Each structure stands twice: as structure tokens, then as C-alpha cells.
Amino acid sequence: MKNYAFAVAALLVALAVPALTDASHLNMAILVLMAAQVGVAWNIVGGYAGQVSLGHAAFYGLGAYVSTLLLVKFGVNPWLGVLGGGLIAALLSLAFGWSCFRLKGHYFAMATIAVAELVQIFFTEWDYGGAAVGLYVPMDKQGWLWMNFATKPPYYWLALGLLLLTLAANWWIERSYLGYYFRAIKDEPDAARSVGINIARYKQIALSVSAFFTAIGGSLYAQKELYIDPNSVLSTALSIKMALVAILGGVGTLFGPVVGAAVLTSIEEFTRIFFGGTGRGTDVIIYAGLIIVIAVFYPTGIIGWLRSFRERRAARADASRQTAAHAEAQAAATTVTAVSHAAAAPSVKGEAA
């Protein structure tokens, strides 16, 4: 019940943000929402199914490039381009999974990095896709129909809507048989296989759904920034950030990536403003420190730490209530004994007389 109350309160705050902030802070909020969305998408395969992918930038960049190329080269409406990018990323995930799911643990993570690097090299050398120069999104057509705006609020509503859609998909997966299968594959793969779960198939389902929503996030990035290149949408650092957002907030939890995105994006913006050009890479150093702290002290992330803190607090409150109740019982027993002794004292004196 508390979780639902927190979710409703957070939604009300999110709905009020555009009316309470200026353009710079609103842009910060958009970045948080976009980071949270891709973190939630990554969480489907990395959190629930336990397959730590460090190559998700391949899907993100594919979504950005497909929607942009369809618009620039063929004049296809961006809404259709977003859907097309998601579907093509889901198809690419079949080859991605076929080549990588044969490996386990850190070997799988390394393989995903290698595949993402190949995709980045391809787009860097592909002249039709702009090569290393990149692509610009045209601004000749604006409005909701073309997902192109001159102000920030519409992008905020798009980012918020996409985040809510991705959260809804996660919520459904978490409570469906897919969620149980994914968690079984993550925790006890041998036991899951022994009861008839096709591990390869359900890993692939998790990856395809994750790739679809990640690609949609990449398409939204392209529409917001109006420019993409291989370094901005296909870098390994972007893949690591997607994973870290979920890990920091609480991997395998519904709202963990949202919390992680708020923390990490704030760190990025703080280091950019505070250090300027001289602090390039400072956020990466802080990321590394956070990974060490999380791995050693809080492996369940911020959400897990908050839950354990709440449980410890409740346990202390219960212990205090039990102690107080015990003290009251002892005090009552002492009072009854004293009254009994006081009532018996006169009769003893009378018998003595």
C-alpha cells in the first residue's frame, strides 16, 4: 500500500514539474526521465532475467538511426519511425541473443560489448547513414504530428509518457508468468530447466522486449536533440550508464531505475556545471566509486537499502513496544502485590493483639 501511495505522489509531482520550473531545470527533468526509461527497459533483461548486457547502446542507437533515416530519406512520420525502430531493434536482438546467450556471466557481458562495438563501427563507416558526421533531424515540420517542437514542455510530456508506458510493461511482466520465469532463470537456471522452462527462449523474449523499449528511447532522443552521431547514441559509456542506472537504484525492482536515474543524472549535471570543460570524465570516476560502494555495501541498490532501513526501523519500533508493554506489565504486577500486602497488614496486627 505504501508503494502505491509513493507512486501516486511521485506521479503528481511529475505532472506539476513543467508548471514549477524554468527551461533549464525542465531540460534536466527531461534527461532524468529519458535515463530512467532506458534503465527500466534494461531492467527487463538485466534485472528480472539476470542477463547483464553492456551492449544496449546498439538498440538505442538503432532506434535513433532508423527513425531519423526514415524521416530524412523518405519523409516517414516520426511516430511510425519510432515504432519501426523498436521493431527492427527487436529483430536485431534475435541475432544479438543467438550469438551471446551461448555464454554466461562476465563472458556474456564482454560479448555484448563486442557486438555493440561492431554496430558502432558499422554506422561510423556507413556513408548513407551520415558516417561519423551524423544526421540532423529537419525542423521544417513542427507540432505533435511530427514530434518536433520549439519549446521544452512537449518533450517532457513525451518522455514522461514513454517512461510510464515502459513502467507499465515492467509491472505487467513482473506479475505475469513471464516475470516468474525470468526470476527463476536468474536465481536457479538448473532448477528452471528441470521443470521444463525453455531458458534460451525466455532469455530471448526478455532481450527482445528490452530492445524494443530501448530503441524507442533512442528515437525520442533523436527527436529531442535534433542531431545524432555514432558517439552520442552508440557508445559503450551509454550502455554502462543504462546498466548502472538500474543497479544503483535497485536491480530487479520496478522503481529502482527511476531512483538511479535521478541520482546519476544529477551527478552528471553537477560535474558539468561545477567543473566545466576541465572536469571531463569526473562523472565516470564517480560512477566507478558508486559501483564499488554498491557492490560491497549495498548490492540491492538504493531501493533495497531503503527497504532494509524500513524493516530495521519497524523491528526497533516493535522491540520498543514489546519492552514498554513488558515494563507496564511488571509495573502493574508490582502495584497489585503492594496493594495486596497493604490490605493484609491490618489483619495481621489484629491477630497479634
C-alpha positions in Angstrom: 0.0 0.0 0.0 2.9 2.3 0.8 4.5 1.6 -2.5 1.3 2.6 -4.4 1.0 5.8 -2.3 4.6 6.7 -3.1 4.0 6.0 -6.8 0.9 8.3 -6.8 2.7 11.0 -5.0 5.7 10.8 -7.5 3.3 11.0 -10.4 1.6 14.1 -9.0 5.0 15.7 -8.6 5.9 14.8 -12.1 2.7 16.3 -13.5 3.4 19.5 -11.7 7.1 19.9 -12.8 6.5 21.9 -16.1 4.5 24.5 -14.2 7.0 24.9 -11.4 10.4 25.0 -13.2 12.2 27.1 -15.8 13.6 25.9 -19.1 17.0 24.7 -17.8 15.5 22.8 -14.9 12.9 21.3 -17.2 15.6 20.1 -19.5 17.2 18.4 -16.5 13.9 16.7 -15.7 13.6 15.5 -19.3 17.1 14.0 -19.1 16.2 12.2 -15.9 13.0 10.8 -17.4 14.9 9.6 -20.5 17.6 8.0 -18.5 15.0 6.4 -16.2 13.1 5.0 -19.2 16.1 3.2 -20.8 17.1 2.0 -17.3 13.7 0.5 -16.8 13.9 -1.1 -20.3 17.4 -2.6 -19.5 16.0 -3.9 -16.2 13.7 -6.3 -18.1 16.7 -8.4 -19.3 19.3 -7.4 -16.8 17.2 -7.2 -13.6 14.5 -9.7 -14.0 16.2 -12.3 -16.2 19.7 -11.7 -14.8 21.5 -11.2 -18.1 23.8 -8.3 -17.6 24.0 -6.7 -21.0 26.6 -4.0 -21.6 25.7 -3.5 -25.2 22.3 -2.0 -25.1 23.5 1.1 -26.8 23.3 -0.9 -30.0 19.5 -1.0 -29.7 19.3 2.7 -28.5 21.3 3.8 -31.5 19.4 1.6 -33.9 16.1 3.2 -32.8 17.6 6.7 -33.2 19.0 6.0 -36.7 16.0 4.1 -38.1 13.5 6.8 -37.1 15.8 9.6 -38.3 16.7 7.9 -41.6 13.1 7.2 -42.4 12.2 10.8 -41.8 15.2 12.3 -43.6 15.4 10.0 -46.6 11.8 9.0 -47.1 9.7 11.6 -45.2 8.1 8.9 -43.0 6.2 10.3 -40.0 8.3 10.1 -36.8 5.6 8.2 -34.9 5.8 5.5 -37.5 9.6 5.8 -37.4 9.7 5.3 -33.6 7.6 2.1 -34.0 9.8 0.9 -36.9 13.0 1.5 -34.9 11.6 -0.5 -32.0 10.6 -3.5 -34.2 13.9 -3.5 -36.1 15.8 -3.4 -32.8 13.7 -6.4 -31.5 14.6 -8.3 -34.7 18.3 -7.4 -34.3 18.1 -8.8 -30.7 17.4 -12.2 -32.2 20.9 -12.2 -33.7 22.3 -10.5 -30.6 20.9 -13.2 -28.3 21.8 -16.1 -30.6 25.4 -15.0 -30.5 25.7 -14.0 -26.9 23.3 -16.3 -24.9 25.7 -19.2 -25.5 27.9 -17.5 -22.9 27.4 -17.0 -19.2 28.5 -14.5 -16.6 31.2 -12.0 -17.5 31.7 -13.7 -20.8 28.2 -12.8 -21.8 28.8 -9.2 -20.7 32.0 -9.0 -22.7 30.3 -10.4 -25.8 27.5 -7.8 -25.6 30.2 -5.1 -25.6 31.8 -6.6 -28.7 28.5 -6.8 -30.6 27.7 -3.2 -29.7 31.2 -2.1 -30.8 30.6 -3.7 -34.2 27.3 -1.9 -34.6 29.0 1.4 -33.8 31.8 0.7 -36.3 29.2 -0.1 -39.0 27.3 3.2 -38.5 30.6 5.1 -38.3 31.6 3.8 -41.7 28.1 3.8 -43.4 28.0 6.9 -45.6 24.3 6.5 -46.3 23.7 7.0 -42.5 25.9 10.0 -42.3 29.0 8.1 -41.2 31.0 9.8 -38.4 29.4 13.2 -39.3 26.0 12.1 -38.2 22.5 13.1 -39.1 20.3 16.2 -38.5 16.6 16.0 -37.9 14.8 18.5 -40.1 12.7 21.2 -38.4 10.6 22.3 -41.3 7.5 20.5 -39.9 6.6 21.0 -36.3 3.9 20.0 -33.9 2.7 16.8 -32.2 2.1 15.2 -35.6 5.8 15.4 -36.4 7.1 15.1 -32.9 9.1 18.3 -33.3 8.7 21.3 -31.0 10.3 24.7 -30.4 9.8 24.5 -26.6 10.7 22.0 -23.9 7.3 21.1 -22.3 6.1 18.8 -25.1 9.4 16.8 -24.9 8.8 16.5 -21.2 5.3 15.0 -21.7 6.7 12.6 -24.4 9.5 11.5 -22.0 7.1 11.1 -19.1 4.6 9.2 -21.2 7.2 6.8 -22.6 8.5 6.2 -19.0 5.0 5.4 -17.8 4.5 3.1 -20.7 7.8 1.2 -20.0 7.0 1.0 -16.3 3.5 -0.4 -17.1 5.2 -3.1 -19.3 7.6 -3.9 -16.4 4.7 -4.0 -13.9 2.8 -6.4 -16.2 5.8 -8.6 -16.7 6.7 -8.6 -13.0 3.2 -10.0 -12.2 2.8 -12.4 -15.1 4.2 -15.8 -15.7 7.0 -14.2 -17.7 8.2 -12.5 -14.5 8.2 -15.8 -12.6 10.1 -17.5 -15.4 12.6 -14.7 -15.7 13.3 -14.7 -12.0 13.6 -18.5 -12.0 16.2 -18.3 -14.8 18.1 -15.6 -12.9 18.1 -17.4 -9.5 18.1 -21.1 -10.3 18.6 -21.8 -14.0 19.2 -25.5 -13.5 16.0 -25.8 -11.5 14.1 -23.8 -14.1 15.4 -26.1 -16.8 14.4 -29.2 -14.8 10.7 -28.1 -14.6 10.5 -27.6 -18.4 11.3 -23.9 -18.8 13.0 -23.2 -22.1 15.8 -21.0 -20.9 17.1 -19.8 -24.3 13.6 -18.9 -25.4 12.7 -16.8 -22.4 16.0 -15.1 -22.3 15.4 -14.1 -25.9 11.9 -12.8 -25.0 13.3 -10.7 -22.3 16.0 -9.3 -24.6 13.6 -8.5 -27.4 11.1 -6.7 -25.2 14.0 -4.8 -23.6 15.5 -3.9 -27.0 12.1 -2.7 -28.3 11.7 -0.1 -25.5 15.4 0.9 -25.5 15.1 1.7 -29.2 12.0 3.8 -28.7 14.0 5.7 -26.1 16.7 6.3 -28.7 14.2 7.6 -31.2 12.9 10.1 -28.6 16.5 11.2 -28.0 17.0 11.9 -31.7 13.8 13.9 -31.9 14.7 16.0 -28.9 18.3 16.7 -29.7 17.7 17.0 -33.5 21.1 15.5 -34.2 22.7 12.1 -33.8 26.1 10.5 -34.5 27.6 7.2 -33.6 29.4 8.6 -30.5 26.2 10.1 -29.0 23.9 7.1 -29.4 26.1 4.0 -29.8 28.9 4.5 -27.2 29.9 1.9 -24.6 29.6 4.5 -21.9 25.9 4.8 -22.8 25.4 1.1 -22.3 27.2 1.2 -19.0 25.0 4.1 -17.9 21.9 2.1 -18.7 23.0 -0.7 -16.5 24.3 1.5 -13.7 21.0 3.4 -13.5 19.2 0.1 -12.7 22.0 -1.3 -10.5 22.3 1.9 -8.4 18.6 2.3 -7.9 17.8 -1.4 -7.3 18.2 -4.0 -10.0 15.1 -6.2 -10.5 12.8 -3.7 -8.8 10.1 -1.6 -10.6 11.1 1.9 -9.4 14.8 1.3 -8.8 16.0 2.6 -12.2 13.9 5.8 -11.7 15.7 6.5 -8.5 19.1 5.6 -10.0 18.4 7.9 -13.0 17.6 10.8 -10.7 20.9 10.3 -8.8 23.2 9.7 -11.8 21.8 12.4 -14.0 22.1 14.9 -11.1 25.8 13.9 -10.7 26.3 14.4 -14.5 24.8 17.8 -14.5 26.6 18.8 -11.3 30.0 17.8 -12.6 29.3 19.5 -15.9 28.3 22.8 -14.2 30.9 22.7 -11.4 34.0 21.6 -13.3 33.1 22.7 -16.8 35.5 21.5 -19.6 38.2 20.8 -17.0 36.2 18.1 -15.3 35.6 15.9 -18.3 35.5 12.3 -17.1 34.7 13.2 -13.4 31.3 11.7 -13.7 32.9 8.4 -14.8 35.1 8.4 -11.7 32.1 9.0 -9.5 30.3 6.2 -11.4 33.2 3.8 -10.6 33.1 4.8 -6.9 29.4 4.2 -6.8 29.8 0.7 -8.4 32.4 -0.2 -5.7 30.2 1.1 -2.9 27.1 -0.7 -4.2 28.9 -4.0 -4.8 30.5 -4.0 -1.3 27.9 -2.4 1.0 24.5 -2.2 -0.8 24.2 -4.9 -3.5 20.4 -4.4 -3.6 20.8 -0.7 -4.5 19.1 2.3 -3.1 15.6 0.7 -3.1 17.0 -2.4 -1.3 18.8 -0.2 1.3 15.6 1.8 1.9 13.6 -1.4 2.4 16.2 -2.8 4.8 16.2 0.5 6.7 12.4 0.5 6.9 12.5 -3.1 8.2 15.1 -2.3 10.8 13.2 0.7 11.9 10.0 -1.4 12.2 11.9 -4.1 14.1 13.2 -1.5 16.6 9.7 0.0 17.0 8.3 -3.5 17.7 11.1 -4.1 20.2 10.4 -0.8 21.9 6.7 -1.6 22.1 7.4 -5.0 23.5 9.8 -3.6 26.1 7.3 -0.9 27.1 4.5 -3.5 27.3 6.7 -5.7 29.5 7.6 -2.8 31.7 3.9 -1.9 32.1 3.1 -5.5 32.9 5.8 -5.6 35.6 4.7 -2.2 37.0 1.1 -3.5 37.2 2.2 -6.7 38.9 4.3 -4.7 41.4 1.3 -2.5 42.1 -1.0 -5.4 42.7 1.5 -7.0 45.0 1.9 -3.8 47.0 -1.9 -3.4 47.3 -2.3 -7.0 48.5 0.3 -6.6 51.1 -1.2 -3.3 52.3 -4.7 -4.9 52.6 -3.3 -7.9 54.5 -1.3 -5.8 57.0 -4.2 -4.7 59.5 -5.5 -8.3 59.9 -2.1 -9.5 60.8 -1.8 -6.8 63.5 -5.3 -7.7 64.8 -4.4 -11.3 65.2 -1.3 -10.4 67.1 -3.3 -8.3 69.6 
